[in-house]
Amino acid sequence: MGRHASADTDWKLNTEVLTYSRARGAFAGLTLTGAAIRRDEDSTEAIYGREVSTSRILKGEIAVPASAASFLDAVRGAKAQAIAATN
């Protein structure tokens, strides 16, 4: 199983895009244009210990669990690297 976090932006450098992926199996060098964002209900419940709406999480209405600290640190680090690379 592999995990990857990264930060990106649009061609005008106006929009920050943070991504996280979790994958199993074989990997091949293939790039597809486009993206889909969907909720992983099992993972959300495993992290928060109960069903929580994505809206409440994104609005900051739900406290971030300690188990998510290393992920958030990785995202912040990737964001800092992306910003430094554009300066």
N, CA, C and O atoms as a Maestro MAE file, in Angstrom:
{
 s_m_m2io_version
 :::
 2.0.0
}

f_m_ct {
 s_m_title
 :::
 protein
 m_atom[348] {
  # First column is atom index #
  i_m_mmod_type
  r_m_x_coord
  r_m_y_coord
  r_m_z_coord
  i_m_residue_number
  s_m_chain_name
  s_m_pdb_residue_name
  s_m_pdb_atom_name
  i_m_atomic_number
  :::
  1 25 0.849 -1.168 0.000 1 A "MET " " N  " 7
  2 3 0.000 0.000 0.000 1 A "MET " " CA " 6
  3 2 0.895 1.231 0.000 1 A "MET " " C  " 6
  4 15 1.889 1.267 0.726 1 A "MET " " O  " 8
  5 25 0.569 2.223 -0.785 2 A "GLY " " N  " 7
  6 3 1.341 3.453 -0.833 2 A "GLY " " CA " 6
  7 2 0.483 4.641 -0.472 2 A "GLY " " C  " 6
  8 15 -0.734 4.625 -0.655 2 A "GLY " " O  " 8
  9 25 1.123 5.667 0.041 3 A "ARG " " N  " 7
  10 3 0.431 6.908 0.373 3 A "ARG " " CA " 6
  11 2 1.243 8.059 -0.197 3 A "ARG " " C  " 6
  12 15 2.471 7.989 -0.244 3 A "ARG " " O  " 8
  13 25 0.567 9.118 -0.630 4 A "HIS " " N  " 7
  14 3 1.252 10.255 -1.223 4 A "HIS " " CA " 6
  15 2 0.447 11.519 -0.943 4 A "HIS " " C  " 6
  16 15 -0.774 11.531 -1.100 4 A "HIS " " O  " 8
  17 25 1.125 12.568 -0.534 5 A "ALA " " N  " 7
  18 3 0.478 13.870 -0.344 5 A "ALA " " CA " 6
  19 2 1.207 14.876 -1.213 5 A "ALA " " C  " 6
  20 15 2.426 14.793 -1.369 5 A "ALA " " O  " 8
  21 25 0.470 15.832 -1.785 6 A "SER " " N  " 7
  22 3 1.107 16.864 -2.602 6 A "SER " " CA " 6
  23 2 0.251 18.125 -2.614 6 A "SER " " C  " 6
  24 15 -0.918 18.113 -2.228 6 A "SER " " O  " 8
  25 25 0.868 19.208 -3.068 7 A "ALA " " N  " 7
  26 3 0.158 20.473 -3.229 7 A "ALA " " CA " 6
  27 2 0.401 20.956 -4.646 7 A "ALA " " C  " 6
  28 15 1.473 20.728 -5.208 7 A "ALA " " O  " 8
  29 25 -0.588 21.622 -5.228 8 A "ASP " " N  " 7
  30 3 -0.479 22.082 -6.602 8 A "ASP " " CA " 6
  31 2 -1.283 23.368 -6.735 8 A "ASP " " C  " 6
  32 15 -1.932 23.800 -5.783 8 A "ASP " " O  " 8
  33 25 -1.242 23.971 -7.898 9 A "THR " " N  " 7
  34 3 -1.995 25.193 -8.142 9 A "THR " " CA " 6
  35 2 -2.436 25.230 -9.597 9 A "THR " " C  " 6
  36 15 -2.032 24.376 -10.386 9 A "THR " " O  " 8
  37 25 -3.260 26.208 -9.962 10 A "ASP " " N  " 7
  38 3 -3.669 26.313 -11.355 10 A "ASP " " CA " 6
  39 2 -2.622 27.095 -12.147 10 A "ASP " " C  " 6
  40 15 -1.640 27.559 -11.567 10 A "ASP " " O  " 8
  41 25 -2.807 27.249 -13.442 11 A "TRP " " N  " 7
  42 3 -1.801 27.876 -14.296 11 A "TRP " " CA " 6
  43 2 -1.580 29.353 -13.982 11 A "TRP " " C  " 6
  44 15 -0.536 29.902 -14.334 11 A "TRP " " O  " 8
  45 25 -2.532 30.004 -13.331 12 A "LYS " " N  " 7
  46 3 -2.372 31.398 -12.928 12 A "LYS " " CA " 6
  47 2 -1.814 31.525 -11.515 12 A "LYS " " C  " 6
  48 15 -1.624 32.639 -11.027 12 A "LYS " " O  " 8
  49 25 -1.551 30.406 -10.856 13 A "LEU " " N  " 7
  50 3 -1.067 30.366 -9.474 13 A "LEU " " CA " 6
  51 2 -2.055 30.999 -8.506 13 A "LEU " " C  " 6
  52 15 -1.656 31.596 -7.506 13 A "LEU " " O  " 8
  53 25 -3.352 30.868 -8.803 14 A "ASN " " N  " 7
  54 3 -4.390 31.447 -7.957 14 A "ASN " " CA " 6
  55 2 -5.037 30.445 -7.013 14 A "ASN " " C  " 6
  56 15 -5.488 30.824 -5.932 14 A "ASN " " O  " 8
  57 25 -5.089 29.198 -7.392 15 A "THR " " N  " 7
  58 3 -5.853 28.220 -6.638 15 A "THR " " CA " 6
  59 2 -4.946 27.148 -6.073 15 A "THR " " C  " 6
  60 15 -4.182 26.525 -6.811 15 A "THR " " O  " 8
  61 25 -5.022 26.925 -4.771 16 A "GLU " " N  " 7
  62 3 -4.258 25.858 -4.150 16 A "GLU " " CA " 6
  63 2 -5.065 24.568 -4.230 16 A "GLU " " C  " 6
  64 15 -6.262 24.559 -3.944 16 A "GLU " " O  " 8
  65 25 -4.419 23.501 -4.613 17 A "VAL " " N  " 7
  66 3 -5.053 22.198 -4.679 17 A "VAL " " CA " 6
  67 2 -4.216 21.234 -3.856 17 A "VAL " " C  " 6
  68 15 -3.056 20.983 -4.182 17 A "VAL " " O  " 8
  69 25 -4.791 20.694 -2.796 18 A "LEU " " N  " 7
  70 3 -4.096 19.738 -1.945 18 A "LEU " " CA " 6
  71 2 -4.657 18.360 -2.230 18 A "LEU " " C  " 6
  72 15 -5.874 18.181 -2.292 18 A "LEU " " O  " 8
  73 25 -3.772 17.380 -2.404 19 A "THR " " N  " 7
  74 3 -4.233 16.033 -2.705 19 A "THR " " CA " 6
  75 2 -3.605 15.023 -1.770 19 A "THR " " C  " 6
  76 15 -2.517 15.235 -1.233 19 A "THR " " O  " 8
  77 25 -4.305 13.931 -1.588 20 A "TYR " " N  " 7
  78 3 -3.798 12.809 -0.806 20 A "TYR " " CA " 6
  79 2 -4.306 11.553 -1.488 20 A "TYR " " C  " 6
  80 15 -5.479 11.470 -1.852 20 A "TYR " " O  " 8
  81 25 -3.439 10.587 -1.660 21 A "SER " " N  " 7
  82 3 -3.892 9.355 -2.283 21 A "SER " " CA " 6
  83 2 -3.459 8.158 -1.461 21 A "SER " " C  " 6
  84 15 -2.408 8.170 -0.821 21 A "SER " " O  " 8
  85 25 -4.270 7.143 -1.487 22 A "ARG " " N  " 7
  86 3 -3.972 5.880 -0.834 22 A "ARG " " CA " 6
  87 2 -4.298 4.810 -1.858 22 A "ARG " " C  " 6
  88 15 -5.427 4.729 -2.342 22 A "ARG " " O  " 8
  89 25 -3.320 3.994 -2.188 23 A "ALA " " N  " 7
  90 3 -3.540 3.016 -3.251 23 A "ALA " " CA " 6
  91 2 -2.920 1.675 -2.897 23 A "ALA " " C  " 6
  92 15 -1.975 1.594 -2.111 23 A "ALA " " O  " 8
  93 25 -3.464 0.642 -3.484 24 A "ARG " " N  " 7
  94 3 -2.942 -0.709 -3.350 24 A "ARG " " CA " 6
  95 2 -2.806 -1.298 -4.739 24 A "ARG " " C  " 6
  96 15 -3.540 -0.925 -5.654 24 A "ARG " " O  " 8
  97 25 -1.872 -2.213 -4.896 25 A "GLY " " N  " 7
  98 3 -1.767 -2.940 -6.151 25 A "GLY " " CA " 6
  99 2 -0.657 -2.431 -7.034 25 A "GLY " " C  " 6
  100 15 0.294 -1.806 -6.565 25 A "GLY " " O  " 8
  101 25 -0.786 -2.704 -8.326 26 A "ALA " " N  " 7
  102 3 0.243 -2.359 -9.312 26 A "ALA " " CA " 6
  103 2 0.129 -0.891 -9.699 26 A "ALA " " C  " 6
  104 15 -0.953 -0.304 -9.674 26 A "ALA " " O  " 8
  105 25 1.262 -0.320 -10.055 27 A "PHE " " N  " 7
  106 3 1.309 1.076 -10.456 27 A "PHE " " CA " 6
  107 2 1.898 1.175 -11.858 27 A "PHE " " C  " 6
  108 15 2.835 0.447 -12.185 27 A "PHE " " O  " 8
  109 25 1.369 2.053 -12.680 28 A "ALA " " N  " 7
  110 3 1.880 2.247 -14.032 28 A "ALA " " CA " 6
  111 2 1.975 3.737 -14.296 28 A "ALA " " C  " 6
  112 15 1.268 4.528 -13.672 28 A "ALA " " O  " 8
  113 25 2.836 4.122 -15.208 29 A "GLY " " N  " 7
  114 3 3.009 5.534 -15.558 29 A "GLY " " CA " 6
  115 2 1.906 5.999 -16.485 29 A "GLY " " C  " 6
  116 15 2.046 5.895 -17.704 29 A "GLY " " O  " 8
  117 25 0.832 6.499 -15.950 30 A "LEU " " N  " 7
  118 3 -0.312 6.922 -16.735 30 A "LEU " " CA " 6
  119 2 -0.883 8.184 -16.118 30 A "LEU " " C  " 6
  120 15 -1.086 8.251 -14.905 30 A "LEU " " O  " 8
  121 25 -1.142 9.177 -16.941 31 A "THR " " N  " 7
  122 3 -1.737 10.420 -16.465 31 A "THR " " CA " 6
  123 2 -3.045 10.658 -17.199 31 A "THR " " C  " 6
  124 15 -3.095 10.589 -18.427 31 A "THR " " O  " 8
  125 25 -4.087 10.934 -16.461 32 A "LEU " " N  " 7
  126 3 -5.389 11.242 -17.038 32 A "LEU " " CA " 6
  127 2 -5.746 12.674 -16.711 32 A "LEU " " C  " 6
  128 15 -5.492 13.135 -15.598 32 A "LEU " " O  " 8
  129 25 -6.324 13.377 -17.646 33 A "THR " " N  " 7
  130 3 -6.761 14.741 -17.407 33 A "THR " " CA " 6
  131 2 -8.143 14.689 -16.768 33 A "THR " " C  " 6
  132 15 -9.020 13.949 -17.215 33 A "THR " " O  " 8
  133 25 -8.325 15.481 -15.722 34 A "GLY " " N  " 7
  134 3 -9.601 15.497 -15.025 34 A "GLY " " CA " 6
  135 2 -9.434 14.933 -13.630 34 A "GLY " " C  " 6
  136 15 -8.412 14.323 -13.313 34 A "GLY " " O  " 8
  137 25 -10.420 15.136 -12.816 35 A "ALA " " N  " 7
  138 3 -10.349 14.649 -11.441 35 A "ALA " " CA " 6
  139 2 -11.748 14.421 -10.904 35 A "ALA " " C  " 6
  140 15 -12.723 15.015 -11.362 35 A "ALA " " O  " 8
  141 25 -11.810 13.567 -9.945 36 A "ALA " " N  " 7
  142 3 -13.068 13.327 -9.242 36 A "ALA " " CA " 6
  143 2 -12.767 13.340 -7.752 36 A "ALA " " C  " 6
  144 15 -11.761 12.786 -7.308 36 A "ALA " " O  " 8
  145 25 -13.624 13.960 -7.002 37 A "ILE " " N  " 7
  146 3 -13.468 13.992 -5.550 37 A "ILE " " CA " 6
  147 2 -14.679 13.293 -4.962 37 A "ILE " " C  " 6
  148 15 -15.822 13.632 -5.267 37 A "ILE " " O  " 8
  149 25 -14.413 12.326 -4.129 38 A "ARG " " N  " 7
  150 3 -15.528 11.633 -3.482 38 A "ARG " " CA " 6
  151 2 -15.176 11.371 -2.037 38 A "ARG " " C  " 6
  152 15 -14.002 11.308 -1.672 38 A "ARG " " O  " 8
  153 25 -16.155 11.226 -1.251 39 A "ARG " " N  " 7
  154 3 -16.013 10.970 0.175 39 A "ARG " " CA " 6
  155 2 -15.737 9.487 0.403 39 A "ARG " " C  " 6
  156 15 -16.399 8.634 -0.188 39 A "ARG " " O  " 8
  157 25 -14.772 9.181 1.248 40 A "ASP " " N  " 7
  158 3 -14.497 7.804 1.651 40 A "ASP " " CA " 6
  159 2 -15.109 7.639 3.036 40 A "ASP " " C  " 6
  160 15 -14.473 7.933 4.048 40 A "ASP " " O  " 8
  161 25 -16.349 7.166 3.069 41 A "GLU " " N  " 7
  162 3 -17.102 7.098 4.321 41 A "GLU " " CA " 6
  163 2 -16.440 6.211 5.364 41 A "GLU " " C  " 6
  164 15 -16.443 6.547 6.548 41 A "GLU " " O  " 8
  165 25 -15.870 5.079 4.945 42 A "ASP " " N  " 7
  166 3 -15.215 4.179 5.901 42 A "ASP " " CA " 6
  167 2 -14.021 4.850 6.573 42 A "ASP " " C  " 6
  168 15 -13.852 4.750 7.788 42 A "ASP " " O  " 8
  169 25 -13.198 5.530 5.786 43 A "SER " " N  " 7
  170 3 -12.025 6.206 6.347 43 A "SER " " CA " 6
  171 2 -12.425 7.374 7.237 43 A "SER " " C  " 6
  172 15 -11.831 7.589 8.293 43 A "SER " " O  " 8
  173 25 -13.432 8.125 6.809 44 A "THR " " N  " 7
  174 3 -13.896 9.254 7.615 44 A "THR " " CA " 6
  175 2 -14.382 8.764 8.973 44 A "THR " " C  " 6
  176 15 -14.049 9.351 10.002 44 A "THR " " O  " 8
  177 25 -15.159 7.702 8.980 45 A "GLU " " N  " 7
  178 3 -15.660 7.170 10.248 45 A "GLU " " CA " 6
  179 2 -14.523 6.593 11.096 45 A "GLU " " C  " 6
  180 15 -14.538 6.711 12.321 45 A "GLU " " O  " 8
  181 25 -13.545 5.972 10.447 46 A "ALA " " N  " 7
  182 3 -12.400 5.409 11.187 46 A "ALA " " CA " 6
  183 2 -11.587 6.520 11.843 46 A "ALA " " C  " 6
  184 15 -11.106 6.346 12.962 46 A "ALA " " O  " 8
  185 25 -11.426 7.638 11.179 47 A "ILE " " N  " 7
  186 3 -10.628 8.744 11.720 47 A "ILE " " CA " 6
  187 2 -11.384 9.484 12.819 47 A "ILE " " C  " 6
  188 15 -10.815 9.777 13.871 47 A "ILE " " O  " 8
  189 25 -12.661 9.789 12.585 48 A "TYR " " N  " 7
  190 3 -13.434 10.589 13.527 48 A "TYR " " CA " 6
  191 2 -14.193 9.761 14.564 48 A "TYR " " C  " 6
  192 15 -14.706 10.312 15.538 48 A "TYR " " O  " 8
  193 25 -14.267 8.447 14.363 49 A "GLY " " N  " 7
  194 3 -14.934 7.585 15.327 49 A "GLY " " CA " 6
  195 2 -16.447 7.582 15.225 49 A "GLY " " C  " 6
  196 15 -17.129 6.934 16.020 49 A "GLY " " O  " 8
  197 25 -16.967 8.299 14.255 50 A "ARG " " N  " 7
  198 3 -18.416 8.355 14.039 50 A "ARG " " CA " 6
  199 2 -18.657 8.971 12.671 50 A "ARG " " C  " 6
  200 15 -17.730 9.489 12.050 50 A "ARG " " O  " 8
  201 25 -19.873 8.919 12.207 51 A "GLU " " N  " 7
  202 3 -20.202 9.533 10.923 51 A "GLU " " CA " 6
  203 2 -20.258 11.045 11.094 51 A "GLU " " C  " 6
  204 15 -20.969 11.558 11.959 51 A "GLU " " O  " 8
  205 25 -19.513 11.741 10.271 52 A "VAL " " N  " 7
  206 3 -19.451 13.203 10.313 52 A "VAL " " CA " 6
  207 2 -19.567 13.697 8.877 52 A "VAL " " C  " 6
  208 15 -18.959 13.121 7.975 52 A "VAL " " O  " 8
  209 25 -20.334 14.751 8.655 53 A "SER " " N  " 7
  210 3 -20.497 15.250 7.292 53 A "SER " " CA " 6
  211 2 -19.223 15.948 6.821 53 A "SER " " C  " 6
  212 15 -18.506 16.573 7.603 53 A "SER " " O  " 8
  213 25 -18.969 15.822 5.533 54 A "THR " " N  " 7
  214 3 -17.807 16.478 4.932 54 A "THR " " CA " 6
  215 2 -17.910 17.991 5.106 54 A "THR " " C  " 6
  216 15 -16.904 18.660 5.344 54 A "THR " " O  " 8
  217 25 -19.101 18.519 4.989 55 A "SER " " N  " 7
  218 3 -19.325 19.955 5.152 55 A "SER " " CA " 6
  219 2 -18.863 20.434 6.532 55 A "SER " " C  " 6
  220 15 -18.195 21.463 6.638 55 A "SER " " O  " 8
  221 25 -19.212 19.699 7.577 56 A "ARG " " N  " 7
  222 3 -18.815 20.090 8.941 56 A "ARG " " CA " 6
  223 2 -17.302 20.001 9.119 56 A "ARG " " C  " 6
  224 15 -16.703 20.837 9.795 56 A "ARG " " O  " 8
  225 25 -16.688 18.993 8.514 57 A "ILE " " N  " 7
  226 3 -15.235 18.849 8.603 57 A "ILE " " CA " 6
  227 2 -14.556 20.024 7.920 57 A "ILE " " C  " 6
  228 15 -13.660 20.640 8.497 57 A "ILE " " O  " 8
  229 25 -14.975 20.345 6.683 58 A "LEU " " N  " 7
  230 3 -14.340 21.425 5.917 58 A "LEU " " CA " 6
  231 2 -14.583 22.804 6.523 58 A "LEU " " C  " 6
  232 15 -13.763 23.705 6.350 58 A "LEU " " O  " 8
  233 25 -15.688 22.978 7.222 59 A "LYS " " N  " 7
  234 3 -15.980 24.256 7.880 59 A "LYS " " CA " 6
  235 2 -15.233 24.400 9.200 59 A "LYS " " C  " 6
  236 15 -15.281 25.461 9.823 59 A "LYS " " O  " 8
  237 25 -14.537 23.338 9.638 60 A "GLY " " N  " 7
  238 3 -13.800 23.395 10.898 60 A "GLY " " CA " 6
  239 2 -14.682 23.231 12.117 60 A "GLY " " C  " 6
  240 15 -14.282 23.583 13.226 60 A "GLY " " O  " 8
  241 25 -15.876 22.702 11.924 61 A "GLU " " N  " 7
  242 3 -16.815 22.515 13.038 61 A "GLU " " CA " 6
  243 2 -16.483 21.272 13.864 61 A "GLU " " C  " 6
  244 15 -16.990 21.110 14.974 61 A "GLU " " O  " 8
  245 25 -15.638 20.399 13.327 62 A "ILE " " N  " 7
  246 3 -15.260 19.162 13.994 62 A "ILE " " CA " 6
  247 2 -13.768 19.235 14.311 62 A "ILE " " C  " 6
  248 15 -12.959 19.556 13.440 62 A "ILE " " O  " 8
  249 25 -13.407 18.940 15.551 63 A "ALA " " N  " 7
  250 3 -11.996 18.959 15.946 63 A "ALA " " CA " 6
  251 2 -11.213 17.904 15.172 63 A "ALA " " C  " 6
  252 15 -11.697 16.795 14.944 63 A "ALA " " O  " 8
  253 25 -10.007 18.264 14.777 64 A "VAL " " N  " 7
  254 3 -9.140 17.329 14.059 64 A "VAL " " CA " 6
  255 2 -8.575 16.324 15.060 64 A "VAL " " C  " 6
  256 15 -7.977 16.721 16.060 64 A "VAL " " O  " 8
  257 25 -8.756 15.038 14.804 65 A "PRO " " N  " 7
  258 3 -8.237 14.034 15.737 65 A "PRO " " CA " 6
  259 2 -6.709 13.979 15.708 65 A "PRO " " C  " 6
  260 15 -6.089 14.272 14.686 65 A "PRO " " O  " 8
  261 25 -6.119 13.606 16.823 66 A "ALA " " N  " 7
  262 3 -4.659 13.509 16.924 66 A "ALA " " CA " 6
  263 2 -4.085 12.542 15.891 66 A "ALA " " C  " 6
  264 15 -2.953 12.722 15.441 66 A "ALA " " O  " 8
  265 25 -4.851 11.518 15.511 67 A "SER " " N  " 7
  266 3 -4.362 10.538 14.540 67 A "SER " " CA " 6
  267 2 -4.133 11.144 13.159 67 A "SER " " C  " 6
  268 15 -3.461 10.530 12.330 67 A "SER " " O  " 8
  269 25 -4.670 12.324 12.892 68 A "ALA " " N  " 7
  270 3 -4.505 12.982 11.599 68 A "ALA " " CA " 6
  271 2 -3.319 13.945 11.579 68 A "ALA " " C  " 6
  272 15 -3.044 14.551 10.543 68 A "ALA " " O  " 8
  273 25 -2.619 14.100 12.687 69 A "ALA " " N  " 7
  274 3 -1.539 15.088 12.787 69 A "ALA " " CA " 6
  275 2 -0.432 14.859 11.761 69 A "ALA " " C  " 6
  276 15 0.016 15.814 11.127 69 A "ALA " " O  " 8
  277 25 0.017 13.621 11.582 70 A "SER " " N  " 7
  278 3 1.111 13.373 10.638 70 A "SER " " CA " 6
  279 2 0.678 13.660 9.203 70 A "SER " " C  " 6
  280 15 1.476 14.157 8.408 70 A "SER " " O  " 8
  281 25 -0.575 13.353 8.862 71 A "PHE " " N  " 7
  282 3 -1.086 13.673 7.531 71 A "PHE " " CA " 6
  283 2 -1.123 15.187 7.312 71 A "PHE " " C  " 6
  284 15 -0.674 15.681 6.277 71 A "PHE " " O  " 8
  285 25 -1.656 15.915 8.284 72 A "LEU " " N  " 7
  286 3 -1.734 17.370 8.150 72 A "LEU " " CA " 6
  287 2 -0.351 17.995 8.070 72 A "LEU " " C  " 6
  288 15 -0.147 18.956 7.329 72 A "LEU " " O  " 8
  289 25 0.599 17.462 8.822 73 A "ASP " " N  " 7
  290 3 1.985 17.948 8.737 73 A "ASP " " CA " 6
  291 2 2.551 17.731 7.331 73 A "ASP " " C  " 6
  292 15 3.235 18.603 6.796 73 A "ASP " " O  " 8
  293 25 2.266 16.570 6.734 74 A "ALA " " N  " 7
  294 3 2.738 16.285 5.371 74 A "ALA " " CA " 6
  295 2 2.109 17.239 4.363 74 A "ALA " " C  " 6
  296 15 2.789 17.716 3.455 74 A "ALA " " O  " 8
  297 25 0.822 17.519 4.515 75 A "VAL " " N  " 7
  298 3 0.141 18.446 3.607 75 A "VAL " " CA " 6
  299 2 0.708 19.852 3.762 75 A "VAL " " C  " 6
  300 15 0.959 20.532 2.767 75 A "VAL " " O  " 8
  301 25 0.911 20.293 5.006 76 A "ARG " " N  " 7
  302 3 1.485 21.625 5.233 76 A "ARG " " CA " 6
  303 2 2.890 21.721 4.651 76 A "ARG " " C  " 6
  304 15 3.258 22.747 4.078 76 A "ARG " " O  " 8
  305 25 3.673 20.658 4.795 77 A "GLY " " N  " 7
  306 3 5.023 20.639 4.231 77 A "GLY " " CA " 6
  307 2 5.002 20.710 2.712 77 A "GLY " " C  " 6
  308 15 5.792 21.440 2.113 77 A "GLY " " O  " 8
  309 25 4.100 19.955 2.082 78 A "ALA " " N  " 7
  310 3 3.973 19.979 0.629 78 A "ALA " " CA " 6
  311 2 3.517 21.353 0.144 78 A "ALA " " C  " 6
  312 15 3.982 21.842 -0.886 78 A "ALA " " O  " 8
  313 25 2.615 21.965 0.884 79 A "LYS " " N  " 7
  314 3 2.142 23.310 0.536 79 A "LYS " " CA " 6
  315 2 3.293 24.309 0.636 79 A "LYS " " C  " 6
  316 15 3.462 25.148 -0.249 79 A "LYS " " O  " 8
  317 25 4.079 24.227 1.697 80 A "ALA " " N  " 7
  318 3 5.220 25.142 1.877 80 A "ALA " " CA " 6
  319 2 6.232 24.962 0.741 80 A "ALA " " C  " 6
  320 15 6.784 25.943 0.243 80 A "ALA " " O  " 8
  321 25 6.472 23.728 0.335 81 A "GLN " " N  " 7
  322 3 7.404 23.465 -0.768 81 A "GLN " " CA " 6
  323 2 6.870 24.048 -2.068 81 A "GLN " " C  " 6
  324 15 7.629 24.635 -2.839 81 A "GLN " " O  " 8
  325 25 5.581 23.896 -2.318 82 A "ALA " " N  " 7
  326 3 4.976 24.424 -3.535 82 A "ALA " " CA " 6
  327 2 5.053 25.942 -3.571 82 A "ALA " " C  " 6
  328 15 5.334 26.533 -4.614 82 A "ALA " " O  " 8
  329 25 4.805 26.568 -2.431 83 A "ILE " " N  " 7
  330 3 4.880 28.037 -2.371 83 A "ILE " " CA " 6
  331 2 6.314 28.506 -2.573 83 A "ILE " " C  " 6
  332 15 6.562 29.470 -3.297 83 A "ILE " " O  " 8
  333 25 7.259 27.821 -1.931 84 A "ALA " " N  " 7
  334 3 8.681 28.185 -2.065 84 A "ALA " " CA " 6
  335 2 9.148 28.019 -3.518 84 A "ALA " " C  " 6
  336 15 9.960 28.808 -4.001 84 A "ALA " " O  " 8
  337 25 8.647 27.013 -4.201 85 A "ALA " " N  " 7
  338 3 9.059 26.761 -5.580 85 A "ALA " " CA " 6
  339 2 8.533 27.824 -6.549 85 A "ALA " " C  " 6
  340 15 9.112 28.031 -7.615 85 A "ALA " " O  " 8
  341 25 7.439 28.495 -6.183 86 A "THR " " N  " 7
  342 3 6.868 29.524 -7.067 86 A "THR " " CA " 6
  343 2 7.481 30.890 -6.808 86 A "THR " " C  " 6
  344 15 7.275 31.819 -7.589 86 A "THR " " O  " 8
  345 25 8.238 31.025 -5.713 87 A "ASN " " N  " 7
  346 3 8.834 32.334 -5.390 87 A "ASN " " CA " 6
  347 2 10.199 32.482 -5.971 87 A "ASN " " C  " 6
  348 15 10.837 33.520 -5.793 87 A "ASN " " O  " 8
  :::
 }
 m_bond[347] {
  # First column is bond index #
  i_m_from
  i_m_to
  i_m_order
  :::
  1 1 2 1
  2 2 3 1
  3 3 4 2
  4 3 5 1
  5 5 6 1
  6 6 7 1
  7 7 8 2
  8 7 9 1
  9 9 10 1
  10 10 11 1
  11 11 12 2
  12 11 13 1
  13 13 14 1
  14 14 15 1
  15 15 16 2
  16 15 17 1
  17 17 18 1
  18 18 19 1
  19 19 20 2
  20 19 21 1
  21 21 22 1
  22 22 23 1
  23 23 24 2
  24 23 25 1
  25 25 26 1
  26 26 27 1
  27 27 28 2
  28 27 29 1
  29 29 30 1
  30 30 31 1
  31 31 32 2
  32 31 33 1
  33 33 34 1
  34 34 35 1
  35 35 36 2
  36 35 37 1
  37 37 38 1
  38 38 39 1
  39 39 40 2
  40 39 41 1
  41 41 42 1
  42 42 43 1
  43 43 44 2
  44 43 45 1
  45 45 46 1
  46 46 47 1
  47 47 48 2
  48 47 49 1
  49 49 50 1
  50 50 51 1
  51 51 52 2
  52 51 53 1
  53 53 54 1
  54 54 55 1
  55 55 56 2
  56 55 57 1
  57 57 58 1
  58 58 59 1
  59 59 60 2
  60 59 61 1
  61 61 62 1
  62 62 63 1
  63 63 64 2
  64 63 65 1
  65 65 66 1
  66 66 67 1
  67 67 68 2
  68 67 69 1
  69 69 70 1
  70 70 71 1
  71 71 72 2
  72 71 73 1
  73 73 74 1
  74 74 75 1
  75 75 76 2
  76 75 77 1
  77 77 78 1
  78 78 79 1
  79 79 80 2
  80 79 81 1
  81 81 82 1
  82 82 83 1
  83 83 84 2
  84 83 85 1
  85 85 86 1
  86 86 87 1
  87 87 88 2
  88 87 89 1
  89 89 90 1
  90 90 91 1
  91 91 92 2
  92 91 93 1
  93 93 94 1
  94 94 95 1
  95 95 96 2
  96 95 97 1
  97 97 98 1
  98 98 99 1
  99 99 100 2
  100 99 101 1
  101 101 102 1
  102 102 103 1
  103 103 104 2
  104 103 105 1
  105 105 106 1
  106 106 107 1
  107 107 108 2
  108 107 109 1
  109 109 110 1
  110 110 111 1
  111 111 112 2
  112 111 113 1
  113 113 114 1
  114 114 115 1
  115 115 116 2
  116 115 117 1
  117 117 118 1
  118 118 119 1
  119 119 120 2
  120 119 121 1
  121 121 122 1
  122 122 123 1
  123 123 124 2
  124 123 125 1
  125 125 126 1
  126 126 127 1
  127 127 128 2
  128 127 129 1
  129 129 130 1
  130 130 131 1
  131 131 132 2
  132 131 133 1
  133 133 134 1
  134 134 135 1
  135 135 136 2
  136 135 137 1
  137 137 138 1
  138 138 139 1
  139 139 140 2
  140 139 141 1
  141 141 142 1
  142 142 143 1
  143 143 144 2
  144 143 145 1
  145 145 146 1
  146 146 147 1
  147 147 148 2
  148 147 149 1
  149 149 150 1
  150 150 151 1
  151 151 152 2
  152 151 153 1
  153 153 154 1
  154 154 155 1
  155 155 156 2
  156 155 157 1
  157 157 158 1
  158 158 159 1
  159 159 160 2
  160 159 161 1
  161 161 162 1
  162 162 163 1
  163 163 164 2
  164 163 165 1
  165 165 166 1
  166 166 167 1
  167 167 168 2
  168 167 169 1
  169 169 170 1
  170 170 171 1
  171 171 172 2
  172 171 173 1
  173 173 174 1
  174 174 175 1
  175 175 176 2
  176 175 177 1
  177 177 178 1
  178 178 179 1
  179 179 180 2
  180 179 181 1
  181 181 182 1
  182 182 183 1
  183 183 184 2
  184 183 185 1
  185 185 186 1
  186 186 187 1
  187 187 188 2
  188 187 189 1
  189 189 190 1
  190 190 191 1
  191 191 192 2
  192 191 193 1
  193 193 194 1
  194 194 195 1
  195 195 196 2
  196 195 197 1
  197 197 198 1
  198 198 199 1
  199 199 200 2
  200 199 201 1
  201 201 202 1
  202 202 203 1
  203 203 204 2
  204 203 205 1
  205 205 206 1
  206 206 207 1
  207 207 208 2
  208 207 209 1
  209 209 210 1
  210 210 211 1
  211 211 212 2
  212 211 213 1
  213 213 214 1
  214 214 215 1
  215 215 216 2
  216 215 217 1
  217 217 218 1
  218 218 219 1
  219 219 220 2
  220 219 221 1
  221 221 222 1
  222 222 223 1
  223 223 224 2
  224 223 225 1
  225 225 226 1
  226 226 227 1
  227 227 228 2
  228 227 229 1
  229 229 230 1
  230 230 231 1
  231 231 232 2
  232 231 233 1
  233 233 234 1
  234 234 235 1
  235 235 236 2
  236 235 237 1
  237 237 238 1
  238 238 239 1
  239 239 240 2
  240 239 241 1
  241 241 242 1
  242 242 243 1
  243 243 244 2
  244 243 245 1
  245 245 246 1
  246 246 247 1
  247 247 248 2
  248 247 249 1
  249 249 250 1
  250 250 251 1
  251 251 252 2
  252 251 253 1
  253 253 254 1
  254 254 255 1
  255 255 256 2
  256 255 257 1
  257 257 258 1
  258 258 259 1
  259 259 260 2
  260 259 261 1
  261 261 262 1
  262 262 263 1
  263 263 264 2
  264 263 265 1
  265 265 266 1
  266 266 267 1
  267 267 268 2
  268 267 269 1
  269 269 270 1
  270 270 271 1
  271 271 272 2
  272 271 273 1
  273 273 274 1
  274 274 275 1
  275 275 276 2
  276 275 277 1
  277 277 278 1
  278 278 279 1
  279 279 280 2
  280 279 281 1
  281 281 282 1
  282 282 283 1
  283 283 284 2
  284 283 285 1
  285 285 286 1
  286 286 287 1
  287 287 288 2
  288 287 289 1
  289 289 290 1
  290 290 291 1
  291 291 292 2
  292 291 293 1
  293 293 294 1
  294 294 295 1
  295 295 296 2
  296 295 297 1
  297 297 298 1
  298 298 299 1
  299 299 300 2
  300 299 301 1
  301 301 302 1
  302 302 303 1
  303 303 304 2
  304 303 305 1
  305 305 306 1
  306 306 307 1
  307 307 308 2
  308 307 309 1
  309 309 310 1
  310 310 311 1
  311 311 312 2
  312 311 313 1
  313 313 314 1
  314 314 315 1
  315 315 316 2
  316 315 317 1
  317 317 318 1
  318 318 319 1
  319 319 320 2
  320 319 321 1
  321 321 322 1
  322 322 323 1
  323 323 324 2
  324 323 325 1
  325 325 326 1
  326 326 327 1
  327 327 328 2
  328 327 329 1
  329 329 330 1
  330 330 331 1
  331 331 332 2
  332 331 333 1
  333 333 334 1
  334 334 335 1
  335 335 336 2
  336 335 337 1
  337 337 338 1
  338 338 339 1
  339 339 340 2
  340 339 341 1
  341 341 342 1
  342 342 343 1
  343 343 344 2
  344 343 345 1
  345 345 346 1
  346 346 347 1
  347 347 348 2
  :::
 }
}
